Amino acid sequence: MKTVEIYTDGACSGNPGPGGYGAVLLYKGSRRELSGAYALTTNNRMEILAAIKALQALNEPCRVRLYSDSRYLVDAIEKGWVKKWRANNWMRNKTDRAVNVDLWTELTELLKLHDVSFVWVKGHADNPENERCDTLATGSIAAGDFEHDKFYEISVQKS
């Protein structure tokens, strides 16, 4: 299995508001950068989407070390929150529904294909790859070439 390092970041101008994601994939001296933006979304959705887009870009099953400055993303996977939410019909507890179920579902399917460990990194702390991801995400927002987050409204209505 190939070993790939991935850095991801999501950003939002307002929350909710226009949002973007950035990802850097590193493999044996090669790098690939990904980014995109959505007209109306949330920061957490962009954090998850950055991981999804990066994992989708892999052409075969890989061993991945994925770095993110999002505690929400890293803890939800590494602490097993997503598995618990899914097992409880996407309920966080007896009264609160989990949000971003569409993205968590997509991400967990990708995690079946790849051997992924998530690592939290402090944001805006001079980590060059994390900073690059932030630049990609915010640059996508600034460029204004927005996609439509078709599930944003649904995820908000169900929460």
Salt bridges, closest charged atoms under 4 A:
GLU33 OE2 - ARG31 NH2 3.16
GLU33 OE1 - ARG132 NH2 2.73
GLU60 OE1 - LYS2 NZ 3.34
ASP75 OD2 - LYS79 NZ 3.85
ASP102 OD2 - ARG45 NH2 2.81
GLU109 OE2 - LYS112 NZ 2.85
ASP115 OD2 - ARG63 NE 3.45
GLU129 OE1 - ARG31 NH2 2.83
ASP149 OD2 - ARG45 NE 2.81
